[in-house]
Amino acid sequence: MEGILAGGVLQHFHGVAIHDCWGPYYHEEFKDATHAVCGAHIERELEGVIQNYRQRWAAGMKKFLWELYETKRKLLTKGIQVASKEMVKTYLAQYDRILERGFSRNPYREPKKKKRGKPKKGKVLSLLERLRDLKDDVLRFFTDFRVPFSNNIGEKSFRMSKLKMNVVGSFRSAEGGSNFCLIFSIIDTVRKNGGNPFKSLVALFNNSFSLPSLN
């Protein structure tokens, strides 16, 4: 929690934060942000249930999320920016039915011996409860077409920094790390907007670079 606050971003963020539903992200400090659960993270957890526990509901949920992704993609291709209320209602009901099968397969059982703290529920039941309690956030990519399915774009942007830290063994100073982040953020932003990073850096040093020029 202290690290998130020290970053100084999320507590002032008013958009949609896409993440892996880590508990601290839902702290009262970040009440102004709208949350969306990363679909790629959920898919990996579902795959773990499929591989390790052989539970069919998880395969059904994974297939369901892929169907939503494809439906959204096809609608956007046709220029449709929002799913109809009837379509959303149908999919929400299907989501609930899959969860019902999951809970019937994994009922909660009181531990035989009571221990201090919260009783462990296991990975599968914990996942099911998160999918139930964070239903709106899990499906936000479909109920709001502006929200992407996953935060992979953001993770890919951060990967270069982690790679540099692993190869070099970190930065020699905080200033060096700050300069690297500043330069790479410009390069990454230009790339994502279809620009030429080299020309943009030249323009930056010539004091003629501006973000509006990226449209």
FIPAPA-997791 format. One line per field, with one value per residue: residue number from 1; residue in three letters; z, y negated, x of N, C-alpha, C in turn. Coordinates in Angstrom, 3 decimals, decimal comma, padded with zeros to 6 digits. Layout:
# residues N
i <- [NUM/...]
aa <- [ALA/...]
n.w <- [Z/...]
n.v <- [Y/...]
n.u <- [X/...]
ca.w <- [Z/...]
ca.v <- [Y/...]
ca.u <- [X/...]
c.w <- [Z/...]
c.v <- [Y/...]
c.u <- [X/...]
# end
This chain:
# residues 215
i <- [1/2/3/4/5/6/7/8/9/10/11/12/13/14/15/16/17/18/19/20/21/22/23/24/25/26/27/28/29/30/31/32/33/34/35/36/37/38/39/40/41/42/43/44/45/46/47/48/49/50/51/52/53/54/55/56/57/58/59/60/61/62/63/64/65/66/67/68/69/70/71/72/73/74/75/76/77/78/79/80/81/82/83/84/85/86/87/88/89/90/91/92/93/94/95/96/97/98/99/100/101/102/103/104/105/106/107/108/109/110/111/112/113/114/115/116/117/118/119/120/121/122/123/124/125/126/127/128/129/130/131/132/133/134/135/136/137/138/139/140/141/142/143/144/145/146/147/148/149/150/151/152/153/154/155/156/157/158/159/160/161/162/163/164/165/166/167/168/169/170/171/172/173/174/175/176/177/178/179/180/181/182/183/184/185/186/187/188/189/190/191/192/193/194/195/196/197/198/199/200/201/202/203/204/205/206/207/208/209/210/211/212/213/214/215]
aa <- [MET/GLU/GLY/ILE/LEU/ALA/GLY/GLY/VAL/LEU/GLN/HIS/PHE/HIS/GLY/VAL/ALA/ILE/HIS/ASP/CYS/TRP/GLY/PRO/TYR/TYR/HIS/GLU/GLU/PHE/LYS/ASP/ALA/THR/HIS/ALA/VAL/CYS/GLY/ALA/HIS/ILE/GLU/ARG/GLU/LEU/GLU/GLY/VAL/ILE/GLN/ASN/TYR/ARG/GLN/ARG/TRP/ALA/ALA/GLY/MET/LYS/LYS/PHE/LEU/TRP/GLU/LEU/TYR/GLU/THR/LYS/ARG/LYS/LEU/LEU/THR/LYS/GLY/ILE/GLN/VAL/ALA/SER/LYS/GLU/MET/VAL/LYS/THR/TYR/LEU/ALA/GLN/TYR/ASP/ARG/ILE/LEU/GLU/ARG/GLY/PHE/SER/ARG/ASN/PRO/TYR/ARG/GLU/PRO/LYS/LYS/LYS/LYS/ARG/GLY/LYS/PRO/LYS/LYS/GLY/LYS/VAL/LEU/SER/LEU/LEU/GLU/ARG/LEU/ARG/ASP/LEU/LYS/ASP/ASP/VAL/LEU/ARG/PHE/PHE/THR/ASP/PHE/ARG/VAL/PRO/PHE/SER/ASN/ASN/ILE/GLY/GLU/LYS/SER/PHE/ARG/MET/SER/LYS/LEU/LYS/MET/ASN/VAL/VAL/GLY/SER/PHE/ARG/SER/ALA/GLU/GLY/GLY/SER/ASN/PHE/CYS/LEU/ILE/PHE/SER/ILE/ILE/ASP/THR/VAL/ARG/LYS/ASN/GLY/GLY/ASN/PRO/PHE/LYS/SER/LEU/VAL/ALA/LEU/PHE/ASN/ASN/SER/PHE/SER/LEU/PRO/SER/LEU/ASN]
n.w <- [000,000/000,802/-001,179/-003,465/-002,861/-002,710/-005,348/-006,366/-008,292/-008,625/-006,581/-007,525/-009,787/-012,185/-014,169/-015,867/-014,226/-015,067/-013,832/-011,892/-009,950/-007,351/-003,869/-002,440/-004,467/-004,333/-002,220/-000,010/-000,540/-003,266/-004,380/-006,385/-008,797/-011,524/-011,735/-013,546/-014,217/-015,366/-018,202/-019,228/-016,998/-015,537/-017,306/-017,187/-014,558/-014,699/-016,508/-014,890/-013,059/-014,784/-015,649/-013,240/-011,611/-013,196/-013,775/-015,252/-015,311/-015,317/-017,819/-019,291/-018,503/-019,466/-022,218/-022,511/-021,917/-024,065/-026,117/-025,604/-026,076/-028,834/-029,859/-029,191/-030,735/-033,345/-033,409/-033,141/-035,505/-037,277/-036,735/-034,531/-031,345/-028,868/-026,979/-027,269/-024,863/-024,470/-025,368/-023,528/-021,151/-021,628/-021,741/-019,151/-017,609/-018,495/-017,556/-014,782/-014,570/-015,154/-012,970/-010,947/-011,462/-010,877/-008,101/-007,078/-007,554/-005,894/-002,948/000,097/002,969/006,437/008,407/010,172/012,446/014,232/013,548/014,260/012,581/009,176/007,715/005,323/001,940/-000,380/-003,744/-005,923/-004,963/-003,958/-006,307/-007,597/-005,863/-006,200/-008,902/-008,675/-006,805/-008,033/-010,420/-012,129/-012,704/-013,937/-016,296/-017,483/-019,779/-021,767/-021,236/-021,424/-024,162/-024,479/-022,805/-022,715/-023,143/-021,611/-019,560/-020,947/-022,766/-021,169/-019,487/-021,306/-021,970/-019,613/-019,447/-020,661/-018,901/-016,687/-017,913/-018,431/-015,831/-014,977/-016,722/-016,501/-013,822/-012,321/-011,981/-011,794/-010,383/-008,939/-010,550/-013,052/-013,534/-013,589/-015,830/-017,852/-017,770/-018,526/-021,158/-022,446/-022,123/-023,853/-026,315/-026,365/-026,317/-028,734/-030,560/-030,123/-031,154/-033,792/-034,767/-035,624/-033,675/-033,659/-035,162/-033,520/-031,175/-032,157/-032,745/-030,167/-028,964/-030,478/-029,548/-030,695/-030,427/-029,780/-028,075/-029,143/-031,861/-032,467/-032,795]
n.v <- [001,199/-001,231/-001,562/-001,945/-004,364/-005,976/-006,085/-007,955/-008,064/-006,461/-007,394/-009,805/-009,274/-009,226/-007,719/-004,563/-001,912/000,821/003,944/006,707/007,346/007,141/006,834/004,289/002,361/001,715/000,067/-002,512/-004,885/-005,043/-005,557/-007,161/-006,093/-004,016/-000,558/002,246/005,636/007,398/009,337/011,202/012,034/013,323/015,388/016,877/017,817/019,369/021,301/022,547/023,802/025,556/027,184/028,200/029,051/030,069/029,068/028,484/026,171/024,061/024,230/023,642/020,977/019,744/020,115/018,636/015,966/015,584/015,680/013,339/011,471/011,860/011,257/008,551/007,556/008,058/006,451/003,908/003,839/003,518/000,962/000,541/-000,725/000,027/002,686/004,132/003,755/006,065/008,044/007,750/008,398/011,083/012,243/011,665/013,274/015,765/015,772/015,840/018,377/020,066/019,550/020,550/023,302/023,637/023,027/025,042/027,182/026,672/026,408/024,487/025,587/025,852/025,645/028,463/028,098/025,167/022,320/019,434/016,362/015,895/018,646/020,849/021,012/022,149/022,163/022,391/021,888/019,343/017,946/018,205/016,717/014,181/013,740/013,628/011,483/009,355/009,009/006,931/005,546/007,491/007,902/005,440/004,728/005,485/004,321/001,711/000,485/-001,054/-000,167/001,895/005,482/006,513/005,570/005,790/004,126/002,059/003,553/004,510/002,135/001,559/003,599/003,220/001,618/003,337/005,304/003,927/003,439/006,049/006,937/005,027/004,821/003,007/-000,602/-003,061/-005,340/-007,273/-009,364/-008,505/-006,371/-007,766/-009,412/-007,474/-006,408/-008,667/-009,185/-006,742/-006,665/-008,634/-007,568/-005,195/-006,199/-007,597/-005,480/-004,001/-005,722/-005,624/-007,085/-008,261/-007,320/-008,150/-010,552/-012,033/-012,246/-013,757/-016,079/-016,733/-017,455/-019,644/-021,373/-021,372/-019,493/-018,152/-016,797/-017,046/-016,898/-014,250/-013,541]
n.u <- [000,829/001,917/003,819/002,220/000,965/003,209/003,911/002,202/000,168/-002,290/-004,003/-004,819/-006,127/-008,727/-009,814/-010,287/-008,922/-007,074/-006,405/-004,984/-006,824/-005,775/-006,013/-005,283/-005,673/-008,304/-008,627/-009,863/-008,566/-008,402/-010,872/-011,892/-011,241/-012,287/-012,689/-011,338/-011,006/-008,194/-008,508/-006,681/-005,237/-007,250/-007,846/-005,479/-005,596/-007,904/-007,031/-005,175/-006,889/-008,147/-006,017/-004,937/-007,045/-009,026/-011,653/-014,734/-016,306/-014,514/-013,307/-015,557/-015,995/-013,701/-014,032/-016,347/-015,499/-013,782/-015,632/-017,091/-015,071/-014,599/-017,137/-017,364/-015,239/-016,153/-018,439/-017,309/-015,884/-017,944/-018,597/-020,134/-020,490/-021,366/-022,828/-026,086/-028,781/-030,237/-028,462/-026,346/-027,706/-028,321/-025,760/-024,834/-026,483/-025,646/-023,038/-023,532/-024,700/-022,566/-020,908/-022,538/-022,403/-019,736/-019,614/-021,254/-019,660/-017,570/-018,154/-018,211/-016,520/-016,552/-013,614/-012,236/-010,714/-010,561/-008,672/-006,607/-007,353/-008,560/-010,250/-008,720/-009,696/-008,915/-007,566/-009,359/-012,016/-011,581/-011,038/-013,524/-015,148/-014,055/-014,657/-017,392/-017,866/-016,577/-017,837/-018,864/-016,504/-014,952/-016,332/-016,311/-014,934/-016,620/-019,099/-018,449/-017,170/-014,912/-013,022/-010,207/-009,584/-007,484/-004,616/-002,285/-000,959/000,003/001,701/003,565/004,808/006,116/007,891/010,391/011,788/012,089/013,594/015,969/016,816/017,290/019,322/021,391/021,548/020,203/019,831/022,458/021,982/019,263/018,615/019,521/017,768/015,360/015,767/015,926/013,294/011,842/012,758/012,171/009,410/008,555/009,398/007,863/005,244/005,156/005,505/003,110/001,311/001,771/003,941/007,306/009,895/012,640/012,673/011,014/012,526/014,641/013,237/012,536/014,979/015,432/013,647/011,101/009,198/005,946/003,154/000,479/001,026/001,007/-001,546]
ca.w <- [000,000/000,869/-002,488/-004,394/-002,515/-003,045/-006,789/-006,595/-009,517/-008,506/-005,699/-008,261/-011,074/-012,293/-015,310/-015,620/-013,896/-015,390/-012,999/-011,601/-008,780/-006,069/-002,859/-002,155/-005,502/-003,997/-000,973/000,006/-001,100/-004,726/-004,666/-007,579/-009,997/-011,917/-011,844/-014,498/-014,003/-016,587/-018,688/-019,417/-015,688/-015,210/-018,169/-016,660/-013,358/-015,155/-017,084/-013,758/-012,535/-015,782/-015,678/-011,951/-010,923/-014,200/-013,543/-016,530/-015,263/-015,647/-019,275/-019,784/-018,275/-020,390/-023,535/-022,438/-022,026/-025,451/-026,939/-025,397/-026,769/-030,273/-030,154/-029,137/-031,887/-034,546/-033,343/-033,421/-036,944/-037,973/-036,330/-033,378/-030,203/-027,607/-027,121/-026,916/-023,499/-024,497/-025,481/-022,246/-020,183/-021,929/-021,356/-017,695/-017,101/-018,817/-016,601/-013,480/-014,621/-015,078/-011,579/-010,154/-011,635/-010,160/-006,654/-006,747/-007,618/-004,847/-001,789/001,230/004,107/007,653/008,821/011,341/013,582/014,070/013,781/014,253/011,253/008,251/007,214/003,922/001,077/-001,556/-004,914/-006,810/-004,343/-003,881/-007,650/-007,818/-005,084/-006,847/-010,126/-008,260/-006,151/-008,947/-011,712/-012,968/-013,131/-014,857/-017,571/-017,901/-021,150/-022,696/-020,963/-021,858/-025,250/-024,413/-021,912/-023,367/-022,470/-020,645/-019,393/-021,548/-023,386/-020,107/-019,014/-022,328/-021,866/-018,418/-019,550/-021,033/-017,674/-015,914/-018,640/-018,201/-014,446/-014,862/-017,485/-015,972/-012,370/-011,837/-012,417/-010,882/-009,557/-009,141/-011,689/-014,264/-013,715/-013,963/-017,219/-018,713/-017,828/-019,285/-022,583/-022,995/-022,159/-025,098/-027,427/-026,353/-026,688/-030,176/-031,260/-030,010/-031,972/-035,184/-035,157/-035,763/-032,424/-033,893/-035,550/-032,355/-030,271/-032,788/-032,533/-028,742/-028,710/-031,207/-028,904/-031,598/-030,213/-029,018/-028,091/-030,090/-033,229/-032,651/-032,978]
ca.v <- [000,000/-002,392/-001,711/-002,505/-005,775/-006,678/-006,307/-009,205/-008,014/-005,906/-008,180/-010,970/-008,764/-009,261/-006,912/-003,130/-001,227/002,251/004,605/008,126/007,358/007,189/006,175/002,878/001,457/001,338/-000,701/-003,743/-005,962/-005,058/-005,475/-007,941/-005,303/-002,926/000,615/003,324/006,763/007,820/010,627/012,130/012,609/014,262/016,570/017,694/018,500/020,402/022,369/023,277/024,670/026,611/028,093/028,807/029,589/030,695/028,636/028,072/024,809/023,141/024,255/022,920/019,544/019,302/020,056/017,533/014,706/015,484/015,355/011,914/010,741/011,946/010,525/007,129/007,242/008,044/005,273/002,743/003,884/002,995/-000,424/000,507/-001,093/000,511/003,853/003,863/004,132/007,466/008,863/007,684/009,139/012,506/012,650/011,611/014,470/016,897/015,660/016,309/019,833/020,720/019,447/021,483/024,630/023,633/023,085/026,363/028,110/026,303/025,837/024,135/026,488/025,342/026,474/029,307/027,447/023,724/021,662/017,980/015,771/016,367/020,016/020,915/021,537/022,790/021,293/022,448/021,183/017,931/017,405/018,117/015,597/012,940/013,596/013,233/010,179/008,334/009,300/005,721/005,200/008,539/007,758/004,040/004,606/005,703/003,361/000,410/000,850/-001,847/000,543/003,079/006,764/006,748/004,484/006,253/002,996/001,392/004,440/004,533/000,871/001,594/004,722/002,750/001,142/004,509/005,969/003,155/003,681/007,415/007,068/004,138/004,962/001,790/-001,850/-003,513/-006,418/-007,551/-010,281/-007,701/-005,657/-008,755/-009,825/-006,351/-006,347/-009,826/-008,996/-005,600/-006,980/-009,383/-006,612/-004,273/-006,952/-007,875/-004,213/-003,635/-006,658/-005,459/-008,053/-007,839/-007,672/-008,872/-011,918/-012,699/-012,596/-014,877/-017,250/-017,058/-018,182/-020,917/-022,132/-021,492/-018,326/-018,386/-015,643/-017,211/-016,556/-012,815/-013,338]
ca.u <- [000,000/002,808/004,449/001,240/000,794/004,451/003,928/001,501/-000,648/-003,634/-004,858/-005,302/-006,604/-010,183/-010,224/-010,481/-007,672/-007,167/-005,393/-005,198/-007,733/-005,060/-006,830/-004,983/-006,176/-009,673/-008,590/-010,641/-007,747/-008,514/-012,305/-012,247/-010,933/-013,178/-011,827/-011,609/-010,084/-007,503/-008,987/-005,562/-004,925/-008,323/-007,680/-004,368/-006,077/-008,832/-006,220/-004,614/-007,949/-008,356/-004,874/-004,631/-008,218/-009,900/-013,026/-015,312/-016,838/-013,422/-013,200/-016,722/-015,794/-012,658/-014,670/-017,306/-014,758/-013,300/-016,809/-017,342/-013,997/-014,842/-018,373/-017,023/-014,384/-016,986/-019,301/-016,479/-015,579/-019,126/-018,820/-021,043/-019,674/-021,942/-023,693/-027,480/-029,144/-030,665/-027,259/-025,646/-028,510/-028,156/-024,409/-024,727/-027,149/-024,769/-021,926/-024,020/-024,915/-021,250/-020,472/-023,351/-021,806/-018,466/-019,847/-021,795/-018,514/-016,607/-018,855/-017,343/-016,618/-015,921/-012,460/-012,494/-010,074/-010,554/-007,393/-006,704/-007,385/-009,583/-009,986/-008,330/-010,752/-008,344/-007,433/-010,526/-013,131/-011,203/-011,235/-014,961/-015,687/-013,635/-015,446/-018,753/-017,888/-016,058/-018,482/-018,913/-015,149/-014,493/-017,038/-016,342/-014,419/-017,729/-020,173/-017,928/-016,261/-013,682/-012,101/-009,611/-009,752/-006,405/-003,635/-001,034/-000,275/000,749/002,767/004,609/005,537/006,957/008,819/011,724/012,446/012,476/014,670/017,192/017,229/017,820/020,558/022,426/021,615/019,565/020,462/023,508/021,448/017,844/018,526/019,653/016,513/014,346/016,023/015,558/011,832/011,362/013,068/011,447/007,980/008,335/009,534/006,730/004,043/005,235/005,263/001,708/000,536/002,168/004,967/008,698/010,578/013,896/012,335/010,433/013,617/015,341/012,382/012,602/016,224/015,352/012,567/009,956/008,341/004,709/002,245/-000,634/001,429/000,781/-002,993]
c.w <- [000,000/-000,478/-003,506/-004,137/-002,890/-004,535/-007,195/-007,814/-009,216/-007,621/-006,373/-009,598/-011,102/-013,477/-014,916/-015,401/-014,136/-014,651/-012,711/-010,341/-007,456/-005,067/-002,622/-003,218/-005,186/-002,678/-001,124/-000,611/-002,604/-005,190/-005,928/-008,877/-010,258/-012,226/-012,912/-014,269/-015,348/-016,997/-018,863/-018,095/-015,291/-016,035/-017,658/-015,411/-013,725/-015,752/-015,988/-013,152/-013,486/-015,711/-014,372/-011,289/-011,877/-013,998/-014,806/-016,498/-015,674/-017,157/-019,898/-019,633/-019,231/-021,801/-023,602/-022,605/-023,446/-026,393/-026,811/-026,157/-028,277/-030,678/-030,178/-030,360/-033,165/-034,567/-033,672/-034,902/-037,770/-037,595/-035,176/-032,108/-028,859/-027,885/-026,682/-025,490/-023,434/-024,556/-024,159/-021,194/-020,373/-021,464/-019,835/-017,068/-017,350/-017,865/-015,243/-013,466/-014,522/-013,652/-010,683/-010,257/-010,870/-008,663/-006,234/-006,740/-006,479/-003,651/-000,649/002,379/005,301/008,045/010,095/012,600/013,323/014,437/013,762/012,813/010,397/007,773/005,731/003,097/-000,132/-002,762/-005,758/-006,230/-004,227/-005,234/-007,944/-007,082/-005,680/-008,120/-009,815/-007,724/-007,075/-010,359/-012,639/-013,522/-014,126/-016,251/-018,110/-019,331/-022,179/-022,476/-021,317/-022,902/-025,251/-023,598/-022,618/-022,515/-021,377/-020,527/-019,986/-022,208/-022,358/-019,613/-020,020/-022,267/-020,696/-018,529/-019,852/-019,811/-016,823/-016,581/-018,402/-016,789/-014,293/-015,550/-016,853/-014,470/-011,673/-012,339/-011,357/-009,965/-009,852/-010,342/-013,008/-014,567/-014,166/-015,411/-018,202/-018,886/-018,663/-020,783/-023,178/-023,055/-023,423/-026,298/-027,517/-026,780/-028,182/-030,973/-031,273/-030,834/-033,434/-035,677/-035,283/-034,516/-032,641/-034,246/-034,369/-031,365/-030,827/-032,561/-031,083/-028,428/-029,462/-030,660/-029,819/-031,448/-029,405/-029,158/-029,039/-031,532/-033,533/-032,921/-032,015]
c.v <- [-001,260/-002,651/-002,335/-003,994/-006,582/-006,954/-007,563/-009,233/-007,636/-006,753/-009,442/-010,575/-008,716/-008,431/-005,474/-002,473/000,268/002,976/006,042/008,342/007,614/006,326/004,694/001,899/000,961/000,562/-001,995/-004,919/-006,125/-004,992/-006,231/-007,182/-004,278/-001,722/001,590/004,404/007,202/009,226/011,653/012,795/013,646/015,533/017,478/018,458/019,622/021,583/023,208/024,238/025,842/027,651/028,867/029,491/030,232/030,323/027,985/026,643/023,803/023,079/023,493/021,419/018,983/019,146/018,872/016,185/014,499/015,122/013,869/011,066/010,713/011,176/009,029/006,722/007,132/006,816/004,005/002,675/003,312/001,551/-000,572/000,323/-000,606/001,711/003,503/004,335/005,607/008,407/008,910/008,514/010,650/013,013/012,636/012,849/015,711/016,940/016,222/017,819/020,594/020,683/020,395/022,904/024,728/023,759/024,438/027,413/027,858/025,664/025,526/025,107/025,892/026,245/027,252/028,691/025,945/023,149/020,153/017,457/016,360/017,786/019,993/021,591/022,281/021,879/021,250/021,656/019,685/017,243/017,218/016,921/014,261/012,685/013,177/011,804/009,046/008,513/008,090/005,370/006,219/008,321/006,332/003,852/004,798/004,709/001,938/000,674/000,030/-001,136/001,762/004,335/006,988/005,519/004,867/005,119/002,271/002,238/004,509/003,250/000,890/002,648/004,272/002,269/002,310/005,247/005,254/003,381/005,060/007,563/006,259/004,312/003,749/000,568/-002,320/-004,631/-006,595/-008,460/-009,516/-006,935/-006,584/-009,194/-008,731/-006,291/-007,483/-009,630/-007,867/-005,868/-007,753/-008,433/-005,714/-004,967/-007,231/-006,616/-003,870/-004,544/-006,646/-006,442/-007,440/-008,261/-008,496/-010,331/-012,707/-013,121/-013,756/-016,171/-017,702/-017,881/-019,514/-021,817/-022,340/-020,318/-018,714/-017,179/-015,826/-016,834/-015,080/-012,505/-012,313]
c.u <- [000,871/003,466/003,504/001,066/002,027/004,546/003,182/000,610/-002,093/-004,544/-005,398/-005,934/-008,124/-010,697/-010,489/-009,125/-007,853/-006,045/-005,787/-006,028/-007,007/-005,820/-006,556/-005,483/-007,584/-009,748/-009,370/-009,895/-007,974/-009,972/-012,710/-011,980/-012,036/-012,299/-012,302/-010,563/-009,504/-007,954/-007,889/-005,184/-005,980/-008,185/-006,562/-004,803/-007,049/-008,086/-005,572/-005,626/-008,180/-007,248/-004,706/-005,823/-009,238/-011,370/-013,593/-015,849/-015,776/-013,217/-014,369/-016,576/-014,743/-013,227/-015,637/-016,617/-014,232/-014,449/-017,154/-016,324/-014,252/-016,098/-018,113/-016,205/-015,215/-017,904/-018,521/-016,111/-016,725/-019,434/-019,784/-020,225/-020,212/-022,846/-025,104/-027,759/-029,556/-029,465/-026,504/-026,381/-028,337/-026,796/-024,225/-025,364/-026,295/-023,581/-022,343/-024,215/-023,600/-020,731/-021,253/-022,799/-020,492/-018,641/-020,418/-020,690/-017,536/-017,310/-017,878/-017,598/-015,874/-014,752/-012,779/-011,888/-010,004/-009,191/-007,590/-006,664/-008,492/-009,250/-009,645/-009,427/-010,202/-008,394/-008,704/-011,690/-012,829/-011,396/-012,716/-015,568/-015,273/-014,432/-016,873/-018,778/-017,442/-016,627/-018,474/-017,544/-014,599/-015,084/-017,048/-015,835/-015,528/-018,868/-019,752/-016,845/-014,968/-012,604/-011,536/-009,770/-008,709/-005,515/-002,285/-000,250/000,582/001,909/003,910/005,445/006,513/008,062/010,242/012,499/012,920/013,623/015,988/017,720/017,852/019,172/021,690/022,596/021,064/020,322/021,458/023,013/019,966/017,656/018,621/018,375/015,400/014,512/015,624/014,036/011,261/011,561/012,235/009,945/007,630/008,380/008,310/005,432/004,013/004,937/003,778/000,808/000,967/003,206/006,338/009,467/011,843/013,615/011,773/011,510/014,434/014,560/012,421/013,843/016,277/014,249/011,359/008,990/007,110/003,825/001,068/-000,270/001,218/-000,687/-003,541]
# end
